[in-house]
Amino acid sequence: MNAIVSLEAGALPQQHPGTHYNEVIARLSALRNVKRYLEVGVQRGITFSGVKAEIAFGVDPEFIVNANVAANKKQTRLFQMTSDEFFRDVDVVAEFGGHPDMCFLDGMHLFEYLLRDFYNTERISSRNTLICLHDCLPLNHIMAHRSMDFANQNSAHTAYPGWWTGDVWKIVPILQKYRPDLRVMLVDAPPTGLVFVTNLDPQNTVLRDNYLDIVRDYFTQPNDQEAIVSHYRSNNVFQTDAVLADMNHSLFFNT
């Protein structure tokens, strides 16, 4: 498999060289012949509109839709509520008529929110569902700050003005520590990376059962430049071209 060459000591990439994440999600939905698609954090609907599916659910507490979210789909449903409310109040499997085939999680950019979204999504999934996580490969510590206001105010003189990933990158070491049974794959999709998670176990409650301890432990762990460099150096980052190649698809994901 084609991994990006290791970074120099103390360095972060200037940018991710792969295919833009919107196109990656769109192409994967077609490659996987997705029937049921779930997206958390739709907002304007740009990613959602490119997805090909028979039925697609979108969740956001405040939609600002300016794209054709019905494109490429037979049925589209939008739920204007928080993801916590959605997973609590909606019988997703019953409403879908089955487990989602592919899910894209791009909600609040704080690791504790993404952690909840992940284990709630896994709970309604099948083993072969593909869960895609956004913004887990930040390019500097400013965009990874937990405060969006801080990131916006301090990014003006960087190469990434207005970019905010928050600290959702911490989901990767959390999954690696608490769920080594999962397959976690980092990909160089610009602007701030994608993480794919497969080999799911909907019956596994380890993340939910240990949620408060995980949040306590990882909230206190560093979120500075050195920590983000270490995040890159601890993981292989794969090329989007390899993932999107038809002949290679089964090397990376169950179908």
C-alpha positions as CSV (number, residue, x, y, z in Angstrom):
1,M,0.0,0.0,0.0
2,N,1.2,3.5,-0.8
3,A,2.0,5.5,2.3
4,I,3.3,9.1,2.3
5,V,7.0,9.4,3.0
6,S,7.7,10.1,6.6
7,L,8.0,13.7,7.6
8,E,11.2,15.3,8.7
9,A,11.6,15.6,12.4
10,G,9.5,18.4,13.9
11,A,7.8,19.1,10.6
12,L,4.2,19.2,9.5
13,P,3.0,19.1,5.8
14,Q,2.4,22.4,4.2
15,Q,-0.7,21.0,2.6
16,H,-2.2,17.6,1.9
17,P,-1.5,16.6,-1.7
18,G,-4.4,14.2,-2.3
19,T,-7.9,14.5,-3.8
20,H,-10.2,17.0,-2.1
21,Y,-12.3,15.3,0.6
22,N,-15.6,16.2,-1.0
23,E,-14.6,14.3,-4.2
24,V,-13.2,11.4,-2.1
25,I,-16.6,11.0,-0.3
26,A,-18.5,11.3,-3.5
27,R,-16.4,8.8,-5.4
28,L,-16.4,6.3,-2.5
29,S,-20.2,6.4,-2.4
30,A,-20.3,5.4,-6.1
31,L,-17.5,2.8,-5.8
32,R,-19.3,1.2,-2.8
33,N,-22.7,1.4,-4.5
34,V,-24.1,3.0,-1.4
35,K,-27.8,2.5,-0.7
36,R,-28.0,4.2,2.7
37,Y,-25.9,7.2,3.6
38,L,-25.7,9.2,6.9
39,E,-24.0,12.6,7.3
40,V,-23.6,14.4,10.6
41,G,-22.7,18.0,10.2
42,V,-24.2,18.9,6.8
43,Q,-24.6,22.7,7.2
44,R,-24.3,24.0,3.6
45,G,-24.7,20.6,2.0
46,I,-21.7,20.7,-0.3
47,T,-20.4,17.2,0.7
48,F,-23.8,15.8,1.0
49,S,-24.9,16.9,-2.5
50,G,-22.0,15.0,-4.2
51,V,-22.9,11.6,-2.6
52,K,-24.7,9.0,-4.6
53,A,-27.1,6.9,-2.6
54,E,-30.7,5.5,-2.7
55,I,-31.6,7.2,0.6
56,A,-29.5,9.8,2.5
57,F,-30.0,11.3,6.0
58,G,-28.4,14.6,6.9
59,V,-28.2,15.9,10.5
60,D,-27.3,19.4,11.5
61,P,-28.6,21.8,14.3
62,E,-28.7,24.7,11.9
63,F,-28.8,24.1,8.1
64,I,-27.6,26.8,5.8
65,V,-28.1,24.7,2.6
66,N,-26.9,26.3,-0.6
67,A,-26.3,23.0,-2.6
68,N,-28.7,20.5,-4.2
69,V,-28.8,18.0,-1.4
70,A,-31.3,15.8,-3.4
71,A,-28.8,15.3,-6.3
72,N,-27.8,11.7,-7.0
73,K,-30.4,10.3,-4.5
74,K,-33.8,8.8,-4.7
75,Q,-34.8,10.0,-1.2
76,T,-33.3,12.7,1.0
77,R,-34.2,13.5,4.6
78,L,-32.8,16.3,6.7
79,F,-33.0,16.3,10.5
80,Q,-32.5,19.8,12.1
81,M,-31.3,18.8,15.5
82,T,-28.1,18.0,17.4
83,S,-26.5,14.6,16.7
84,D,-27.1,13.6,20.3
85,E,-30.8,14.3,19.8
86,F,-30.8,12.5,16.5
87,F,-29.3,9.3,17.9
88,R,-31.5,9.5,20.9
89,D,-34.8,10.2,19.2
90,V,-34.6,8.6,15.8
91,D,-34.7,4.8,15.2
92,V,-32.2,5.2,12.4
93,V,-32.1,1.5,11.3
94,A,-35.9,1.4,11.1
95,E,-36.2,4.7,9.3
96,F,-33.5,3.7,6.8
97,G,-34.8,0.2,6.3
98,G,-31.4,-1.2,7.2
99,H,-28.0,-0.3,8.5
100,P,-26.2,2.6,6.8
101,D,-23.6,1.6,4.3
102,M,-21.5,4.8,4.6
103,C,-21.4,7.6,7.2
104,F,-19.5,10.9,7.2
105,L,-19.0,12.6,10.6
106,D,-18.2,16.3,10.4
107,G,-20.0,17.8,13.4
108,M,-18.7,19.9,16.3
109,H,-14.8,20.0,16.0
110,L,-14.1,18.9,19.6
111,F,-13.0,15.3,20.3
112,E,-15.6,14.5,22.9
113,Y,-18.4,15.3,20.4
114,L,-16.8,13.2,17.7
115,L,-16.3,10.4,20.1
116,R,-20.0,10.4,20.9
117,D,-20.9,10.6,17.2
118,F,-18.6,7.7,16.5
119,Y,-19.9,5.3,19.0
120,N,-23.5,6.2,18.3
121,T,-22.9,5.7,14.6
122,E,-21.2,2.4,15.2
123,R,-24.1,1.2,17.2
124,I,-26.5,1.6,14.2
125,S,-24.0,0.2,11.7
126,S,-23.1,-3.2,10.3
127,R,-19.6,-4.6,10.4
128,N,-19.0,-3.5,6.8
129,T,-20.3,0.0,7.2
130,L,-17.6,2.6,6.3
131,I,-17.3,5.5,8.8
132,C,-15.5,8.6,7.5
133,L,-14.1,11.2,9.9
134,H,-13.1,14.7,8.8
135,D,-10.5,17.2,10.1
136,C,-8.3,14.7,11.9
137,L,-5.0,15.8,10.2
138,P,-4.6,19.5,11.1
139,L,-1.7,21.4,9.6
140,N,-0.8,23.5,12.6
141,H,-1.7,23.9,16.2
142,I,-3.6,27.1,15.7
143,M,-6.4,25.5,13.6
144,A,-6.4,22.6,16.1
145,H,-7.1,24.9,19.1
146,R,-10.3,24.0,20.9
147,S,-11.7,27.5,20.5
148,M,-12.9,28.4,17.0
149,D,-12.7,32.1,17.9
150,F,-9.0,31.7,18.9
151,A,-8.3,29.8,15.6
152,N,-10.1,32.5,13.5
153,Q,-8.4,35.4,15.3
154,N,-4.9,33.9,15.2
155,S,-4.8,32.3,11.7
156,A,-4.9,35.5,9.7
157,H,-1.1,35.5,9.4
158,T,-0.7,31.8,8.6
159,A,-1.2,29.9,5.3
160,Y,-4.7,28.8,6.6
161,P,-6.7,31.9,7.6
162,G,-10.1,30.9,9.0
163,W,-9.4,27.2,9.2
164,W,-10.6,25.4,12.3
165,T,-10.3,21.6,12.9
166,G,-10.4,21.7,16.7
167,D,-8.9,18.8,18.5
168,V,-10.8,16.0,16.8
169,W,-7.5,14.4,15.8
170,K,-7.4,12.9,19.2
171,I,-10.1,10.4,18.1
172,V,-7.3,8.5,16.3
173,P,-5.2,7.6,19.4
174,I,-8.4,7.0,21.4
175,L,-9.7,4.4,18.9
176,Q,-6.2,2.9,18.7
177,K,-6.0,2.5,22.4
178,Y,-9.6,1.5,23.3
179,R,-10.6,-0.3,20.1
180,P,-7.6,-2.1,18.5
181,D,-10.1,-4.3,16.8
182,L,-11.1,-1.5,14.5
183,R,-9.3,-0.7,11.2
184,V,-8.3,3.0,11.3
185,M,-6.8,4.5,8.2
186,L,-5.6,8.1,7.7
187,V,-5.7,9.6,4.2
188,D,-4.2,12.8,2.7
189,A,-7.4,14.4,1.5
190,P,-7.1,18.2,1.6
191,P,-7.6,20.4,3.3
192,T,-7.4,18.6,6.6
193,G,-7.5,14.9,6.0
194,L,-9.9,12.0,6.3
195,V,-9.9,9.0,8.6
196,F,-11.7,5.8,7.5
197,V,-12.8,3.3,10.1
198,T,-14.0,-0.2,9.2
199,N,-14.4,-3.7,10.8
200,L,-17.1,-2.2,13.1
201,D,-18.7,-4.0,16.0
202,P,-22.1,-2.6,16.8
203,Q,-22.3,-4.6,20.0
204,N,-19.1,-3.2,21.5
205,T,-19.8,-0.6,24.3
206,V,-16.2,0.0,25.4
207,L,-16.1,3.7,24.2
208,R,-19.5,4.4,25.7
209,D,-18.8,2.7,29.0
210,N,-15.5,4.5,29.4
211,Y,-16.6,7.9,27.9
212,L,-16.1,10.1,31.0
213,D,-12.7,8.6,31.7
214,I,-11.6,9.0,28.1
215,V,-12.7,12.6,28.0
216,R,-11.0,13.4,31.3
217,D,-7.7,11.8,30.2
218,Y,-7.5,13.2,26.6
219,F,-8.7,16.7,27.5
220,T,-5.5,17.1,29.6
221,Q,-3.3,15.7,26.9
222,P,-1.3,18.3,24.8
223,N,-2.9,19.8,21.7
224,D,0.2,21.8,20.7
225,Q,2.5,21.7,17.6
226,E,4.6,19.0,19.1
227,A,1.6,16.8,19.9
228,I,0.3,17.1,16.3
229,V,3.7,16.3,14.9
230,S,3.8,13.2,17.1
231,H,0.3,12.3,15.8
232,Y,1.7,12.3,12.2
233,R,4.8,10.4,13.1
234,S,2.8,7.7,14.9
235,N,0.6,6.9,11.9
236,N,1.0,6.1,8.2
237,V,-0.9,8.5,6.0
238,F,-2.1,6.9,2.8
239,Q,-2.6,8.5,-0.6
240,T,-6.2,9.1,-1.8
241,D,-5.3,7.8,-5.3
242,A,-4.6,4.4,-3.8
243,V,-7.8,4.3,-1.9
244,L,-9.9,5.4,-4.9
245,A,-8.4,3.0,-7.4
246,D,-11.0,0.4,-8.3
247,M,-8.6,-2.5,-8.3
248,N,-7.3,-1.6,-4.9
249,H,-10.5,-0.9,-3.1
250,S,-10.8,-4.2,-1.3
251,L,-7.3,-3.8,0.1
252,F,-8.6,-1.0,2.3
253,F,-12.3,-1.6,3.1
254,N,-14.8,-4.4,3.4
255,T,-17.6,-4.1,0.9
